[in-house]
Amino acid sequence: MFELQPHLRAAMSGDPDFRAVLWEVGGLEKSRVDPALWLAPEELVEMEALRGEKRRREWLAARVALKGLLLADGVVAAPATAIVRKDAAGAPRLVVYEPDTGRYEVRGCSISHSGAYVLCAYTPGRHGRVGVDIERRTWRMLYLRRKYANKADRLLDPPDSIGAGTLVWSLKESLSKLVGTGMGCGFPKLVCNETEPGRCEMFDPAGAPHRGRYEWLERYALTAVADPPDAAAAPAPPPRRGLLERLARKRRLKRLRRERAMREREAAKETAGAPEGAPAGDWCNREESNLHASRH
Ligand SMILES: CC(C)(COP(=O)(O)OP(=O)(O)OC[C@H]1O[C@@H](n2cnc3c(N)ncnc32)[C@H](O)[C@@H]1OP(=O)(O)O)[C@@H](O)C(=O)NCCC(=O)NCCS
């Protein structure tokens, strides 16, 4: 029922931190995809709100390709149990039903469409992030250089300048998707340095390192950027509190401890004064036993 024809094609395979897949939008008709079987109710609502047949088809093809990969990897048994949900900035996250725990877990994912193709990726690890992009070679990259290039950008064996520009742009777009800002982060602030063929170290606007990969499919650059393995292993530690906040917190804790100690001292005093057997703080029983004592 969920066979995709023509088959999904793995992209940038063999990476421990993400799985990526390429598919053709035309596969929707060839595979006779029924959106009601592939999408969760909230996704069906999102699709209905999209304007234009082309936009709707590429949007649907991306979800079907991603879920096809999840099915092939055995992550889900039914495509509608995985949901692509977006945050306020439009960055997608994958919400997957885990039958073992009966809970929904969040994983990183990323989507790109260009021409006849969609490229999608997800992170097998729960804390990972990934960004992908598919970019067709275009001469406009020569004129847009100031909008994306950084002096520190390096490619080992650059193709012609259009190809080099397309690659650098695409790698930076992937990084901007990983970060979750999109182009708003300012591509010239991002740095791309190819360290071995097809593999780059990438630096985000804060200077944090990430791993980039690319390959060519005809005239298209396929790129992906993932967190370094150690960052993907655990969630980032919460930001350190400011000095004033730390002092206020220390004072608040001290006050709470003092109040608790006072309460405990008072309770201990009352217990010492109470008749044997009456639990501390149980005024009702104490009153009653006092009454018994006065009667006898
Ligand atoms: C994210 C962005 C780089 C995508 O670039 P694009 O070339 O138009 O489109 P692509 O096909 O490569 O990617 C589209 C996918 O990016 C993803 N995306 C959108 N906003 C995103 C964000 N803030 N972070 C990560 N991914 C995002 C979506 O999943 C989208 O696919 P979907 O609509 O099927 O869900 C670009 O749209 C952007 O910068 N958006 C945020 C700011 C903005 O809207 N600016 C207006 C133009 S300056």
Ligand as a Chemical Component Dictionary entry (heavy atoms), coordinates in Angstrom:
data_LIG
# 
_chem_comp.id                   LIG 
_chem_comp.type                 NON-POLYMER 
_chem_comp.pdbx_formal_charge   0 
_chem_comp.three_letter_code    LIG 
# 
loop_
_chem_comp_atom.comp_id 
_chem_comp_atom.atom_id 
_chem_comp_atom.alt_atom_id 
_chem_comp_atom.type_symbol 
_chem_comp_atom.charge 
_chem_comp_atom.model_Cartn_x 
_chem_comp_atom.model_Cartn_y 
_chem_comp_atom.model_Cartn_z 
_chem_comp_atom.pdbx_ordinal 
LIG C1  C1  C 0 13.925 28.544 4.672  1  
LIG C2  C2  C 0 14.313 29.128 3.321  2  
LIG C3  C3  C 0 15.835 29.308 3.297  3  
LIG C4  C4  C 0 13.847 28.136 2.245  4  
LIG O1  O1  O 0 14.379 28.435 1.008  5  
LIG P1  P1  P 0 13.672 28.115 -0.415 6  
LIG O2  O2  O 0 14.764 28.119 -1.413 7  
LIG O3  O3  O 0 12.555 29.035 -0.582 8  
LIG O4  O4  O 0 12.981 26.722 -0.313 9  
LIG P2  P2  P 0 13.455 25.209 -0.141 10 
LIG O5  O5  O 0 12.616 24.421 -1.075 11 
LIG O6  O6  O 0 14.919 24.969 -0.207 12 
LIG O7  O7  O 0 12.991 24.915 1.371  13 
LIG C5  C5  C 0 11.630 24.972 1.722  14 
LIG C6  C6  C 0 11.490 24.302 3.059  15 
LIG O8  O8  O 0 12.261 25.002 4.026  16 
LIG C7  C7  C 0 11.692 24.710 5.284  17 
LIG N1  N1  N 0 11.765 25.928 6.092  18 
LIG C8  C8  C 0 11.004 27.039 6.002  19 
LIG N2  N2  N 0 11.393 27.936 6.934  20 
LIG C9  C9  C 0 12.407 27.350 7.623  21 
LIG C10 C10 C 0 13.212 27.759 8.725  22 
LIG N3  N3  N 0 13.057 28.941 9.319  23 
LIG N4  N4  N 0 14.165 26.911 9.184  24 
LIG C11 C11 C 0 14.340 25.694 8.624  25 
LIG N5  N5  N 0 13.610 25.244 7.566  26 
LIG C12 C12 C 0 12.646 26.076 7.085  27 
LIG C13 C13 C 0 10.257 24.237 5.068  28 
LIG O9  O9  O 0 10.153 22.914 5.506  29 
LIG C14 C14 C 0 10.078 24.335 3.580  30 
LIG O10 O10 O 0 9.399  23.228 3.011  31 
LIG P3  P3  P 0 7.809  23.056 3.156  32 
LIG O11 O11 O 0 7.214  24.371 2.841  33 
LIG O12 O12 O 0 7.472  21.954 2.229  34 
LIG O13 O13 O 0 7.582  22.667 4.585  35 
LIG C15 C15 C 0 13.670 30.512 3.047  36 
LIG O14 O14 O 0 12.311 30.328 2.703  37 
LIG C16 C16 C 0 13.740 31.418 4.252  38 
LIG O15 O15 O 0 14.766 32.006 4.505  39 
LIG N6  N6  N 0 12.657 31.525 5.034  40 
LIG C17 C17 C 0 12.630 32.228 6.296  41 
LIG C18 C18 C 0 12.581 33.717 6.158  42 
LIG C19 C19 C 0 11.684 34.193 5.083  43 
LIG O16 O16 O 0 10.570 33.753 4.938  44 
LIG N7  N7  N 0 12.214 35.090 4.311  45 
LIG C20 C20 C 0 11.551 35.583 3.162  46 
LIG C21 C21 C 0 12.529 35.647 2.037  47 
LIG S1  S1  S 0 13.917 36.632 2.487  48 
# 
loop_
_chem_comp_bond.comp_id 
_chem_comp_bond.atom_id_1 
_chem_comp_bond.atom_id_2 
_chem_comp_bond.value_order 
_chem_comp_bond.pdbx_ordinal 
LIG C1  C2  SING 1  
LIG C2  C3  SING 2  
LIG C2  C4  SING 3  
LIG C2  C15 SING 4  
LIG C4  O1  SING 5  
LIG O1  P1  SING 6  
LIG P1  O2  DOUB 7  
LIG P1  O3  SING 8  
LIG P1  O4  SING 9  
LIG O4  P2  SING 10 
LIG P2  O5  DOUB 11 
LIG P2  O6  SING 12 
LIG P2  O7  SING 13 
LIG O7  C5  SING 14 
LIG C5  C6  SING 15 
LIG C6  O8  SING 16 
LIG C6  C14 SING 17 
LIG O8  C7  SING 18 
LIG C7  N1  SING 19 
LIG C7  C13 SING 20 
LIG N1  C8  SING 21 
LIG N1  C12 SING 22 
LIG C8  N2  DOUB 23 
LIG N2  C9  SING 24 
LIG C9  C10 SING 25 
LIG C9  C12 DOUB 26 
LIG C10 N3  SING 27 
LIG C10 N4  DOUB 28 
LIG N4  C11 SING 29 
LIG C11 N5  DOUB 30 
LIG N5  C12 SING 31 
LIG C13 O9  SING 32 
LIG C13 C14 SING 33 
LIG C14 O10 SING 34 
LIG O10 P3  SING 35 
LIG P3  O11 DOUB 36 
LIG P3  O12 SING 37 
LIG P3  O13 SING 38 
LIG C15 O14 SING 39 
LIG C15 C16 SING 40 
LIG C16 O15 DOUB 41 
LIG C16 N6  SING 42 
LIG N6  C17 SING 43 
LIG C17 C18 SING 44 
LIG C18 C19 SING 45 
LIG C19 O16 DOUB 46 
LIG C19 N7  SING 47 
LIG N7  C20 SING 48 
LIG C20 C21 SING 49 
LIG C21 S1  SING 50 
# 
